[in-house]
Amino acid sequence: MPFTKMHGIGNDYIYIDCLETMPENPAELSIRMSPRHTSIGSDGIILICPSKIADFKMRIFNADGSEALMCGNGSRCVGKYVYDHNLTDKTEITLETLSGVKHLYLHVNDSTGNVDEVTVDMGLPSFDCEIIGVEFPQNEMIEKSVITSTGKLNITGVSMGNPHGVIFMEQIDNLCISAIGPELENHKMWLDRANIEFAEIVDEHTIKMRVWERGSGETLACGTGACATAVAAIRTGRAKSPVTVKLLGGDLTISIEKSSGHVMMQGSATEVFTGNYFPC
């Protein structure tokens, strides 16, 4: 089975062209392909599929086999893949996801003829607890105290088409994210787990962030998480648009479009290698 390894600032997935054929069990395939020491290694797999309502459709399976609703970094890589592999000649495309149809704007390098960066219209964020999928007595959960094994943490719930919990802290470099991440991801307040972001304000236009992704653990980057963090920082008066979110794998630029209120995410997309996978 042909595949392409790609990453968006370190958030790496295995991309499979499914325009003609689909793998039988993509959840199991993701579990088998994702281990870093005994297989190809990735945060999961992304299937590029035909769509009846958009130019293409994206299906995302995390390393644990769970299917994700949306992946910002993955959507940028899909945009690069379909253009660079001559599946489209358009520089503005639509992409169907489980969180709705996203609009992608491809930035083509004049020298190489390939896509270097992609801007994704991530749509409207939501602080509504019902939309996020969090049990809370109020309509919104803005910097509300949550009791954990390490003490109380103030968390803000945000939906970017998938659930996020954003926590602002003074220092994130020395955070033992592998201890607190799983606990917060699986906290009983979430109806179906959540992505957890730990953010440190540098200035009103710059945020450092680490992320514990639902179904994948700590990753080098999370596009929807960067959007959720920027939106939460703006909502709580900590930041102003545009915001540069600095992740372990690189930077993303997040801005709020004034006319629509939509969140716009811009960042790089990189192809690493191609290969053939032979299931054992």
N, C-alpha and C positions, 0 to 999 in steps of 0.2 A: 504494500500500500504506500503510494507516494505521500510525502509530507514535507512541510516547510517549517523550520524553527524560526520564530520571530519574537521580538520583544519591543515593548513600549517603555522606555527608560527603565529597563530591568524586569518589568512584569512580563515574563516569558510564557508563551503558549506554543503548542504544536498545532499548526494550521493544516486542515485537510480540505481539499477541493471536493465538495459533494454535489456539484452541479449535475453530475450524471448518475452517480451511485452513492448510497448512504451505507455506512457501516452498520452491522446488525445490532450491536449493543454498545453505543457510544459511552455509556457510563462505565461499563467494565473496561472498555478500551482506554479510557482516560486513567483509570486506576493502574493499568498495566504499562502505559507509556510514560507516566509522569515521574516515577521514582528516579532520583538524580544519580544514584550510585549503581543501580542495576538495570536501568533502561535509558531512554533518551533524556529524560529529565525536564520538568517544566512545572508551571503552576496549574496546568491542565491542558485540555485540548479545545480548539475552536473549529467548528464545522462551518464552511462557507456553502450555503445552500441556495437553491432557487426560491423566489418569493412571488406570490401573486399580488402583493400590495406595494412592493418596493423593488429597487434594482437587484438587491441581494438580501439574503437572510443569514443571520448569525446565531448559532447555538453554542453555548459555552458550558463545558463540563469541568468542574474543579478537580483537583488532584484526588479528592476522596470520592469522586464519582457523582457528586450532587450537581444538579443543573442550575446554573446561575441565571439571574434575570437580565443582567447587563454588565458589561465590562468596558470602561472608557478607553483604557489602553488597548484592549483587544479590538475595539471598533476602529481605532486609528490604523492598526496593523492590517485589518481587513481592507480598509481603503487603499493602503499601499499595495497589498497583494493583488487586488483585482485590477488595478491600473498597471502595475509593473509586469504582471503576467498576461497582459493583453486581453483581459476579460471585459474591459470597458475602455473607452477613450474619453469618457466624461470626467471632468474635474470637480463636478458637484454630483454626488450620488445619494441615494436613500438606502437605508439599511434597516431591515426589520429585525427587531429583538423582542424578547418577552416583555420588555418595558415599553414597547411601542416602536414607531418608526423614527429613526434618527437621521438627521441631515449631516453629511460629511462634505467638507471643503478641502480638496487635495492641493497641496503646495508642491508643484513640480520643479525640480532643479533643472534650469535651462541647459546646464553642461552635460548632465547624465541622462536627462529625459526620464528620470525616476522620481517617485514621490519621496521627499525628505520629511515633511511635516504634514499633519492633518489637523484641521479645526473641526470639532464636533459640536453641533448644537445639542446640548444635553437636555434641553427642555426646561420646564419649570420645576424648581425644588418644592418640597412640601415639608412642613413641620407638623402636619396633622397626624396624630397618634394612630388613628385608624388606618391611614394610608401607609404609614411606616410599618405597622404591625407590631405595636408595643402596647402593653397593658399599663395604662396610667390614668389616674382619676381626672385629669384635665385634658383639654383638647390638644395641648402642646406640651412637650417636655423640654423646656429650655433651662439648661444648667441646673437640673434637679439632682439632689443628692441620692446616690445609690450606695448601699452598704456592700462592701466586698471584703475578702479575707485580709486585705491590706489596709482597710479603713474606708472612710467615705470618699467618694469621688463625684464631682459634679459633671453630669453628662447631658448633652443636647442631642435629641433625636432628629434625624433628617432623612428624608427619602429622596434619592436621585433615581427613582425607579427600582431601587433596592434599598434595604434598611441599613442605616448607619447610626452609630453612637459616637459623638465627638467629645473628647475630653481635652481641655486646655490645661497645660502644665508649665512649670518654670523651666524644667530641664527634661529632655527626652533621650539624650544620648546614652545615659546610664540606666535607662529604664529596663527592668527585666520583663520584657514583653511576653516572653514564653510562659511566664507565671501568671500574669494578670490577663493576658489576651484570651486564652481559652475560657476562663471564668466569665468574662464579660460577654464573649461571643455567645455562650450558652446560658446566660442569665435567664431566669424564669420570666422576666418581664417581656422578652421578645417572643413573638408567636412562632417564629421560624428562624431563630438565631439572628445574628447581625454582624456587620463589619464594624470594627472598632478602630477609631483614629485617635492617636495621641499627638497633640499639636502644641507647638511652642511659638509664640508671637515674636518675630524679630523686629519688625516695624509695621506700620499700617498697610504696607503693600507686600510684605514678605512673611511667610510662615514656614517653619520646619515641621515635618510630619513623619510619623511612623505609623504603620498600619498592620493590624491583625485581621486578615481576610477570612470571611466565613468559608469554611471548607478547604482553605489552603494554608492557613497559618500566616506567619509574617512573610510579606513579600517586599520586593524592592520598591514597588510603586503600586498605586491603585488610583485610576482615573476618577471613578465615581467618588472615591474617598477624598481625593483632593478637592473635588467640587463641593462635597458635603462640608468639608472643613472650611473652605473659603466662605461658603454661604453662612455657616454657623458663626464664623468670625465677624462677618459683616452684620449679621442680625444682632449680635451681642455688643456691637460697637467697638470691636477690636481691630477691624480692618476696613479698607475701602477698595472698591474695584478700580483697576485690575489688581489681582493678587498673584504673586509668584509663589507657588507651593514647592518647597524644596524637599524632595524625597530621597531615600537612600540611593535610588538609581538615577536620579536627575531631576530636572525642573519641569513643571507644567505651569502654563499661564492660564489663569481662570478669570473670566470677566463676566459681568452681568450686562446683558444688552438692555439699554434703557427703554426702548420702545416696547419690548415684549416681556422683559423680565427673565428671559431665558438665560441659562448658564452656558457660556461658551468655553470650551476647553481646547487649548492648542498645545501640541507637543510632537516629539519625533516618533517615527516608526522605523524599525530596523529589521532587515532580513539577515539571519545568521548563517543558515545552511539549509540544504535540501537533502532528502534521503529517501530510502524505502524501508518500511517497517514490515518485518515478517513475524507475525504472532507465533509464539511457541505452542 
